[in-house]
Amino acid sequence: MLGLIRERAQGFIAWVIVILIIIPFALFGINEYFETDSNVYVAKVNDVSIPEFEYRRIYQNERAFRQSIVGNDLDSPFMNEESIKRSALDRIINTEVMSQAASANGFDVGDQLLLQSIASREEFQTDGVFDAALYNALLRANNLSPADFEANVRREMMANQFVAGVMDLAIVTDYELDALLRIQEQTRKIGYMVLNAESFKADESEAFSDDEIQRHYEKNIDRFSLPEQVSLEYVELSADGLLDDIEVDESLLRERYEDRIDSFGLPEERRARHILIDLAEDASDADIEAARSKAADLLARIKAGESFEALAKENSDDAGSAIDGGDLGYFGRGDMVAAFDETVFSMKIGEVSEPVKTPFGFHIIKLEDVREGSTKSFEEVRAELERSYREQQAEDILFDRLEVLSNLTYENPDSLSIAADEMGLTIKTVDFFDRNSGPGIASNPRVRKAAFSSEVMAGNNSEPLEIGENHMVVIRINEHRPESYRPLEEVRDDVVALLREQKARNAAVSQGESLLKQLEAGSDVTAMAAEQTAEWNETALIKRNDNSVNHEILNAAFRMAKPTEGEAKWRGLKLANGDYAIIALYQVKDGDLSNIDETVRTALKDRLERSRSQSEGAYLVDSLKQQAKIVEYPDNL
């Protein structure tokens, strides 16, 4: 029972007691507070104060949840401390607001429904059945009483009913759906050409004044930034480094062998053939009797002298083994379903069983061979025992030494030398690196995070950092380089290149805008494109997801207003790469609803209703919060 509680408690803390999701879209919050004598509060909603210790549970779980997503990337913006605190506080406030609104509107959850909800949760079940002892043990493991937990679940269910009642009202009419489908399936006929900015670049010999270069350098100074960097010194402890120093006692290894001898055994294996007459899960009594009768007939033929292998090939419904005459090869005890397994391991070589019923149907089994079990000798497993012994001893020594290292580096925070001298460790170094990447141990994000922490940046040793299995380091700053900028003298050629590129882009835009005015005035686009050594492209009616057209041009074309019949609409567009596009829109044709597959229509309607439902739920919570009197105590977070 204790092992089961330990196994389930972690998931329980993480996903049940703290994160009780109000709705599937996780729009709202988690209500995880009960009555308490605490006088430290994080917020007050109307007349209800929310205690700090309950907020702390939600905060810790929110942090664990985010870390489960980003893994070891603790520098991710997703792990921003203020963001986590805000999210946790919003959740508990949102839930309290909804709970109060549900209560005020007469929502309630009966005892029977409450108990059904709790009993249906897998974390409280053993073999699919509610286990009261496990339920109480898990609550005790998390310092909760059944009354508190059940009151909280009741409140959650009540708030859920209230919000779901509003969200269920969100509908999408057929008129709205038709309008959206016409737009979604719309096709457009366009034309376009692209003025290449590269063709507007001046000769390499073009000179820029010192003032121009200086101004452009200052305007684009961030392009030439050098990130904050540090170099480190560190000491490390590793179990691998201790393995060779461990003395091995031969008699102790033999004792371990005797203690673990059962684990070195090779189990008995049996080889069998079978003929399967399969049955569907929902087979009727008549089907079962028919299958039983067929199996009995086949068994009679085998007993009369017909070949088991031949009958298996012709009659077995197990296609995988039938081709080999029903041969299943060698297998150990427990590898097959229970009834099959029990029968095989009670048979003698050459014996054929009566029909055996399993979830797959009826089996006729023939035992072909028995491979007796055996036990590996001490000599065969000695290397394994020695390795295991060395690793265990090294781990024990490592943690003893780690305690000493922790004390020495904590008591002498401004140096690693004392710890290194007393423990015989070598102080190693890491060259300069920034927050995003680094060499050696600085390739580990945990090391980089610690290196740029306020504690270490202040000149102190870090706490021991685990950077691998049984591999610990303590770091300190060796040298610090603040964020800086490369001097103009060093990047002058780069600035000139940027100036030349910017000038070319400006020229492309200027030329494009001039041509656009001429086209809007009626100039011939084909002749104009030829003059610009650009290609004028015209499409057939295309959809908004067409892959043959640059996506920036396509998106812009589908945002243009519908043209008058027989005329074109014109638009200029600066592309992300600096080129300039001129676009003509000739025709717009709405999507044909008769060609829309019903499954597409249904899927879109479901998506829209979910989105609208989500919006309605969010609006409800916002409205309730605006009407409530909410006071936050940020200093207590």
LINMO-V286567 format. One record per backbone hydrogen bond with DSSP energy under -0.5 kcal/mol. NH is the residue of the N-H (numbers start at 0). CO is the residue of the C=O. If there is no record, write none. Layout:
BEGIN
{{NH CO} {NH CO}}
END
This chain:
BEGIN
{{4 0} {5 1} {6 2} {7 3} {8 4} {9 5} {10 6} {11 7} {12 8} {13 9} {14 10} {15 11} {16 11} {17 12} {19 17} {20 18} {21 28} {25 22} {31 29} {40 38} {41 49} {42 49} {43 630} {44 47} {45 43} {45 628} {47 44} {48 46} {49 42} {50 48} {51 39} {54 50} {55 51} {56 52} {57 53} {58 54} {59 55} {60 56} {61 57} {62 58} {63 59} {64 60} {65 61} {66 62} {67 63} {68 64} {68 65} {69 65} {70 66} {72 69} {73 71} {75 72} {78 75} {79 76} {83 79} {84 80} {85 81} {86 82} {87 83} {88 84} {89 85} {90 86} {91 87} {92 88} {93 89} {94 90} {95 91} {96 92} {97 93} {98 94} {99 95} {100 96} {101 97} {102 98} {103 99} {104 100} {105 102} {106 101} {113 109} {114 110} {115 111} {116 112} {117 113} {118 114} {119 115} {120 117} {123 120} {124 121} {125 128} {128 125} {130 123} {131 129} {134 130} {135 131} {136 132} {137 133} {138 134} {139 135} {140 136} {141 137} {141 138} {142 139} {143 138} {148 144} {149 145} {150 146} {151 147} {152 148} {153 149} {154 150} {155 151} {156 152} {157 153} {158 154} {159 155} {160 156} {161 157} {162 158} {163 159} {164 160} {165 161} {165 162} {166 162} {167 163} {168 165} {169 166} {176 172} {177 173} {178 174} {179 175} {180 176} {181 177} {182 178} {183 179} {184 180} {185 182} {186 588} {187 541} {188 586} {189 187} {190 583} {191 536} {192 581} {194 579} {195 193} {196 194} {198 195} {199 196} {200 197} {205 202} {212 208} {213 209} {214 210} {215 211} {216 212} {217 213} {218 214} {219 215} {220 217} {222 219} {223 220} {224 221} {225 483} {228 480} {229 432} {230 478} {231 429} {232 475} {233 427} {234 473} {236 471} {238 469} {241 238} {242 238} {242 239} {244 241} {245 242} {248 246} {249 247} {252 248} {253 249} {254 250} {255 251} {256 252} {257 253} {258 254} {259 255} {260 257} {262 259} {263 259} {263 260} {264 261} {265 373} {266 264} {268 370} {269 330} {270 368} {271 328} {272 365} {273 325} {274 363} {276 361} {277 275} {278 359} {282 279} {287 283} {288 284} {289 285} {290 286} {291 287} {292 288} {293 289} {294 290} {295 291} {296 292} {297 293} {298 294} {299 295} {300 296} {301 297} {302 298} {303 299} {304 301} {305 300} {310 306} {311 307} {312 308} {313 309} {314 310} {315 311} {316 275} {318 316} {320 317} {321 317} {322 318} {323 320} {324 321} {325 320} {326 320} {326 323} {327 271} {330 269} {332 267} {334 331} {340 336} {341 337} {342 338} {343 339} {344 340} {345 342} {346 343} {349 366} {350 347} {352 364} {355 362} {357 360} {360 357} {361 276} {362 355} {363 274} {364 362} {365 272} {366 350} {367 270} {367 365} {368 270} {370 268} {371 369} {373 265} {375 263} {380 376} {381 377} {384 380} {385 381} {386 382} {387 383} {388 384} {389 385} {390 386} {391 387} {392 388} {393 389} {394 390} {395 391} {396 392} {397 393} {398 394} {399 395} {400 396} {401 397} {402 398} {403 399} {404 400} {405 401} {406 402} {407 403} {408 404} {409 405} {410 406} {411 407} {412 409} {414 411} {419 415} {420 416} {421 417} {422 418} {423 419} {424 419} {427 233} {427 425} {429 231} {432 229} {433 436} {441 438} {442 439} {443 440} {444 442} {446 443} {447 443} {448 444} {449 445} {450 446} {451 447} {452 449} {456 452} {457 453} {458 455} {459 454} {460 412} {461 474} {464 472} {466 464} {466 470} {467 470} {470 467} {471 236} {472 464} {473 234} {475 232} {477 230} {478 230} {480 228} {481 479} {483 225} {485 223} {489 486} {490 486} {491 487} {494 490} {495 491} {496 492} {497 493} {498 494} {499 495} {500 496} {501 497} {502 498} {503 499} {504 500} {505 501} {506 502} {507 503} {508 504} {509 505} {510 506} {511 507} {512 508} {513 509} {514 510} {515 511} {516 512} {517 513} {518 514} {519 515} {520 516} {521 518} {522 517} {524 522} {527 523} {528 524} {529 525} {530 526} {531 527} {532 529} {533 528} {535 533} {536 191} {536 534} {538 189} {541 187} {541 539} {545 542} {553 549} {554 550} {555 551} {556 552} {557 553} {558 555} {559 556} {566 563} {568 584} {570 582} {572 580} {574 572} {574 578} {577 574} {579 194} {580 572} {581 192} {582 570} {583 190} {584 568} {585 188} {585 583} {586 188} {588 186} {590 181} {592 590} {594 591} {595 592} {596 594} {600 596} {601 597} {602 598} {603 599} {604 600} {605 601} {606 602} {607 603} {608 604} {609 605} {610 606} {611 607} {612 608} {613 609} {614 610} {615 611} {616 612} {617 613} {618 614} {619 615} {620 616} {621 617} {622 618} {623 619} {624 620} {625 621} {626 622} {627 623} {629 627} {630 43} {632 41} {635 632} {636 633}}
END
